């Protein structure tokens, strides 16, 4: 795990680049710089390094290369990564089809690893960063009255049970989709969608709290 030399001293956002090749990370960094976005870029070459970086850095957005998944399933990987930040998934077209439900929910965006994909990846990551900036533009909240570890407590107390809800709901959907009436599968999908929305709201609120405390 390392910070790439291209990082800007004025950066307010962290971009975690989980890629199999440093050259790929470098190309995407340069493309984001061309977009005019000041960021700190953290490179992680393994899934374990990505999780370690996420626990330390509070990334605004994550790029995940499907080639570093190892033995982890794509669904389980996305379930864990999206707990921390929106994910841009870099992979084969087949990988994109597998991740289509995540893309439809809005937690994940897909980038096909074909041709000159670096500018496309940069545009998607930059857009997510700008969305994060909008989500953090919360004012008038008495952040000073919150405990110093309020954001961490919020994430832990809500995201831990939510991860269990999402994981079990995904398993139910995968194993019983063809064994129950369509309405049953739709209800499970509704549970998943609502849980994802709640987790996204929790992440935005905790980020706003942390940002507000830094500014106060």
C-alpha positions as CSV (number, residue, x, y, z in Angstrom):
1,X,0.0,0.0,0.0
2,X,1.4,3.4,-0.9
3,X,0.6,7.0,-1.8
4,X,1.4,7.8,-5.4
5,X,3.7,10.7,-5.9
6,X,1.2,12.6,-8.1
7,X,-0.9,13.4,-5.0
8,X,-1.7,17.1,-4.5
9,X,-0.8,18.9,-1.3
10,X,-4.2,20.7,-1.5
11,X,-6.1,17.4,-1.8
12,X,-9.3,17.1,0.3
13,X,-10.3,13.7,-1.1
14,X,-8.7,10.3,-1.1
15,X,-9.0,8.0,-4.1
16,X,-8.1,4.4,-3.4
17,X,-6.8,2.6,-6.4
18,X,-6.9,-1.2,-6.0
19,X,-5.3,-2.3,-9.3
20,X,-3.1,-5.2,-10.4
21,X,-0.6,-2.9,-12.1
22,X,1.0,0.3,-10.8
23,X,1.1,1.6,-14.4
24,X,-2.7,1.4,-14.6
25,X,-3.0,3.4,-11.3
26,X,-0.6,6.0,-12.7
27,X,-2.5,6.5,-15.9
28,X,-5.8,7.0,-14.0
29,X,-4.1,9.4,-11.6
30,X,-2.8,11.5,-14.5
31,X,-6.3,11.4,-16.2
32,X,-7.9,12.6,-13.0
33,X,-5.4,15.5,-12.7
34,X,-6.4,16.5,-16.2
35,X,-10.0,16.7,-15.0
36,X,-8.8,19.4,-12.6
37,X,-9.5,17.5,-9.4
38,X,-7.0,17.7,-6.5
39,X,-6.8,14.3,-4.8
40,X,-4.6,12.1,-2.7
41,X,-4.1,8.8,-4.5
42,X,-3.5,5.7,-2.5
43,X,-2.5,2.6,-4.4
44,X,-3.2,-1.0,-3.1
45,X,-2.1,-4.1,-5.1
46,X,-4.1,-6.6,-3.1
47,X,-7.6,-6.9,-1.6
48,X,-6.2,-7.1,1.9
49,X,-4.2,-3.9,1.3
50,X,-7.4,-2.2,0.1
51,X,-9.3,-3.1,3.3
52,X,-6.4,-1.9,5.4
53,X,-6.3,1.4,3.5
54,X,-10.0,1.9,3.8
55,X,-9.9,1.5,7.5
56,X,-7.2,4.2,7.7
57,X,-7.9,6.7,5.0
58,X,-11.6,7.4,4.7
59,X,-11.6,7.3,0.9
60,X,-14.1,9.3,-1.1
61,X,-14.2,6.7,-3.9
62,X,-12.6,3.3,-4.6
63,X,-11.4,1.8,-7.9
64,X,-11.4,-2.0,-7.7
65,X,-9.7,-4.1,-10.4
66,X,-11.3,-7.5,-10.7
67,X,-7.8,-9.1,-11.1
68,X,-7.0,-8.6,-7.5
69,X,-10.0,-10.4,-6.1
70,X,-8.1,-13.6,-5.5
71,X,-10.5,-16.3,-4.2
72,X,-13.0,-13.8,-3.0
73,X,-16.3,-13.7,-4.9
74,X,-17.2,-10.5,-6.7
75,X,-20.5,-10.1,-4.8
76,X,-18.8,-10.5,-1.4
77,X,-16.0,-8.1,-2.4
78,X,-18.5,-5.4,-3.4
79,X,-20.5,-5.9,-0.3
80,X,-17.5,-5.2,1.8
81,X,-16.0,-2.4,-0.2
82,X,-19.2,-0.4,-0.6
83,X,-19.5,-0.3,3.2
84,X,-16.8,2.3,3.1
85,X,-17.2,4.3,-0.2
86,X,-18.7,4.1,-3.7
87,X,-16.9,1.7,-5.9
88,X,-15.8,1.9,-9.6
89,X,-15.3,-1.6,-10.7
90,X,-12.7,-2.2,-13.4
91,X,-13.1,-5.6,-15.2
92,X,-14.0,-7.6,-18.2
93,X,-17.5,-7.3,-19.8
94,X,-18.4,-10.6,-18.2
95,X,-17.5,-9.1,-14.8
96,X,-19.8,-6.1,-15.6
97,X,-22.7,-8.5,-16.2
98,X,-22.1,-10.1,-12.9
99,X,-22.1,-6.7,-11.1
100,X,-25.1,-5.4,-13.0
101,X,-27.4,-5.5,-9.9
102,X,-24.9,-3.5,-7.9
103,X,-24.7,-1.0,-10.7
104,X,-28.5,-0.7,-10.9
105,X,-28.6,0.1,-7.2
106,X,-26.1,3.0,-7.6
107,X,-23.3,1.8,-5.2
108,X,-21.1,0.6,-8.0
109,X,-20.1,1.9,-11.5
110,X,-18.5,-0.3,-14.0
111,X,-15.6,0.4,-16.3
112,X,-14.7,-2.2,-19.0
113,X,-11.0,-2.9,-19.2
114,X,-10.8,-2.5,-22.9
115,X,-9.0,0.0,-25.1
116,X,-8.1,3.4,-23.5
117,X,-10.2,3.1,-20.4
118,X,-8.1,5.5,-18.2
119,X,-10.0,8.7,-19.2
120,X,-13.4,6.9,-18.6
121,X,-12.2,5.7,-15.2
122,X,-11.0,9.2,-14.4
123,X,-14.4,10.8,-15.4
124,X,-16.3,8.3,-13.2
125,X,-14.1,8.8,-10.2
126,X,-14.1,12.6,-10.5
127,X,-17.9,12.6,-10.8
128,X,-18.2,10.5,-7.6
129,X,-15.8,12.9,-5.8
130,X,-17.9,15.8,-6.7
131,X,-21.0,14.0,-5.4
132,X,-19.1,13.4,-2.2
133,X,-18.4,17.2,-2.0
134,X,-22.1,17.9,-2.3
135,X,-22.9,15.3,0.4
136,X,-20.4,17.0,2.7
137,X,-21.8,20.5,2.3
138,X,-23.8,20.3,5.5
139,X,-23.8,23.3,7.8
140,X,-25.4,24.5,11.0
141,X,-25.0,21.2,12.9
142,X,-23.6,21.4,16.4
143,X,-20.6,19.1,15.6
144,X,-18.8,20.2,18.7
145,X,-21.5,18.7,20.9
146,X,-20.9,15.2,19.3
147,X,-18.5,12.8,20.9
148,X,-15.1,12.7,19.2
149,X,-15.7,9.1,18.0
150,X,-19.4,9.7,17.1
151,X,-18.8,9.0,13.3
152,X,-17.0,5.7,14.1
153,X,-19.7,4.6,16.5
154,X,-22.4,5.5,14.0
155,X,-20.7,3.4,11.2
156,X,-20.1,0.5,13.6
157,X,-23.5,0.3,15.2
158,X,-25.4,0.6,11.9
159,X,-23.1,-0.9,9.3
160,X,-22.3,-4.1,11.2
161,X,-25.9,-5.3,11.3
162,X,-26.6,-3.9,7.9
163,X,-23.7,-6.0,6.4
164,X,-25.4,-9.1,7.9
165,X,-28.8,-8.1,6.5
166,X,-27.3,-7.5,3.1
167,X,-25.2,-10.7,3.1
168,X,-28.1,-13.0,4.1
169,X,-30.5,-11.3,1.7
170,X,-28.1,-11.7,-1.2
171,X,-27.7,-15.4,-0.3
172,X,-31.5,-15.9,-0.2
173,X,-31.8,-14.2,-3.5
174,X,-29.1,-16.3,-5.1
175,X,-30.3,-19.6,-3.8
176,X,-34.0,-19.3,-3.9
177,X,-34.7,-17.0,-6.9
178,X,-35.9,-20.0,-9.1
179,X,-37.6,-21.8,-6.3
180,X,-40.2,-19.2,-5.2
181,X,-42.8,-17.0,-6.9
182,X,-41.4,-13.9,-8.6
183,X,-43.0,-11.7,-5.9
184,X,-40.9,-13.4,-3.1
185,X,-37.7,-12.5,-5.0
186,X,-38.9,-9.0,-5.5
187,X,-39.5,-8.6,-1.7
188,X,-35.9,-9.8,-1.0
189,X,-34.6,-7.3,-3.6
190,X,-36.6,-4.6,-1.8
191,X,-34.9,-5.5,1.5
192,X,-31.5,-5.3,-0.2
193,X,-32.2,-1.9,-1.8
194,X,-33.5,-0.4,1.4
195,X,-30.5,-1.7,3.3
196,X,-28.1,-0.2,0.8
197,X,-29.9,3.2,0.9
198,X,-29.7,3.2,4.7
199,X,-26.0,2.3,4.6
200,X,-25.3,5.1,2.1
201,X,-27.2,7.6,4.3
202,X,-25.1,6.5,7.3
203,X,-21.9,6.9,5.3
204,X,-22.9,10.4,4.2
205,X,-23.9,11.4,7.7
206,X,-20.7,10.1,9.3
207,X,-18.6,11.8,6.6
208,X,-20.5,15.1,7.2
209,X,-19.9,14.8,11.0
210,X,-16.1,14.2,10.5
211,X,-15.9,17.1,8.0
212,X,-17.8,19.4,10.2
213,X,-15.6,18.7,13.2
214,X,-12.5,19.4,11.2
215,X,-13.9,22.7,10.1
216,X,-15.1,23.8,13.5
